[in-house]
Amino acid sequence: MENYCDIMPDATGWVYVLDGVQSPCAYYSYELALEAAQAQLARKGRGRLFRYQALNGEMLPVQAMSLARPPASMSF
């Protein structure tokens, strides 16, 4: 079973979800949410497959080259 870290839009910004638990706060940008998730995973010493929520609700993998910016379908 693969482990996922989901980066999702929230009413107040962006959040990440690890092990079914949402980040304690929302982040102003996709990049900040992604960086916070990566830092949390580094502290736990685990790797994850990053995904984002598409406009249709489907969870799609984040490509390695796009880790630093939101996918085009999620730009606001």
C-alpha positions as CSV (number, residue, x, y, z in Angstrom):
1,M,0.0,0.0,0.0
2,E,1.4,3.4,-0.9
3,N,1.4,6.3,1.5
4,Y,0.0,9.5,0.4
5,C,0.3,13.2,1.3
6,D,-2.6,15.1,-0.1
7,I,-2.3,18.9,-0.8
8,M,-5.8,20.3,-0.9
9,P,-7.5,23.6,-1.3
10,D,-9.3,24.9,1.8
11,A,-11.7,27.8,2.4
12,T,-8.8,29.7,4.0
13,G,-5.9,28.6,1.8
14,W,-4.2,25.2,1.3
15,V,-3.8,22.3,3.7
16,Y,-2.0,18.9,3.6
17,V,-3.5,15.6,4.8
18,L,-1.2,12.9,6.3
19,D,-2.5,9.6,7.6
20,G,-6.0,11.0,7.3
21,V,-5.2,14.0,9.6
22,Q,-5.4,17.5,8.2
23,S,-2.6,20.0,8.9
24,P,-3.2,22.1,12.1
25,C,-3.6,25.2,10.0
26,A,-4.2,26.4,6.5
27,Y,-1.3,27.9,4.4
28,Y,-1.5,31.0,2.3
29,S,-0.2,29.2,-0.8
30,Y,0.2,25.8,-2.4
31,E,4.0,26.1,-2.0
32,L,3.8,26.8,1.7
33,A,1.5,23.8,2.3
34,L,3.8,21.6,0.3
35,E,6.9,22.8,2.2
36,A,5.2,22.2,5.5
37,A,4.2,18.7,4.5
38,Q,7.7,17.9,3.3
39,A,9.1,19.2,6.6
40,Q,6.7,17.1,8.6
41,L,7.6,14.0,6.6
42,A,11.3,14.7,7.1
43,R,10.8,14.9,10.9
44,K,9.0,11.5,10.8
45,G,11.7,10.1,8.4
46,R,9.1,8.8,5.9
47,G,8.6,9.3,2.2
48,R,5.2,9.8,0.6
49,L,3.6,10.1,-2.8
50,F,2.3,13.7,-3.1
51,R,-1.2,14.2,-4.6
52,Y,-3.4,17.1,-5.3
53,Q,-7.2,17.4,-5.5
54,A,-8.3,18.2,-9.1
55,L,-11.4,20.3,-9.8
56,N,-13.5,17.2,-10.2
57,G,-12.5,16.0,-6.8
58,E,-10.1,13.3,-8.1
59,M,-6.8,12.9,-6.3
60,L,-3.9,13.0,-8.9
61,P,-0.2,12.5,-8.3
62,V,2.0,15.6,-8.2
63,Q,4.7,15.3,-10.8
64,A,8.3,15.7,-9.5
65,M,8.9,18.8,-11.6
66,S,5.7,20.5,-10.4
67,L,6.4,20.1,-6.6
68,A,7.3,23.7,-6.4
69,R,4.2,25.1,-8.0
70,P,0.5,24.2,-8.1
71,P,-0.8,22.2,-11.0
72,A,-2.3,24.3,-13.7
73,S,-5.8,23.0,-12.9
74,M,-5.5,24.3,-9.4
75,S,-4.3,27.8,-10.0
76,F,-6.6,30.5,-8.6
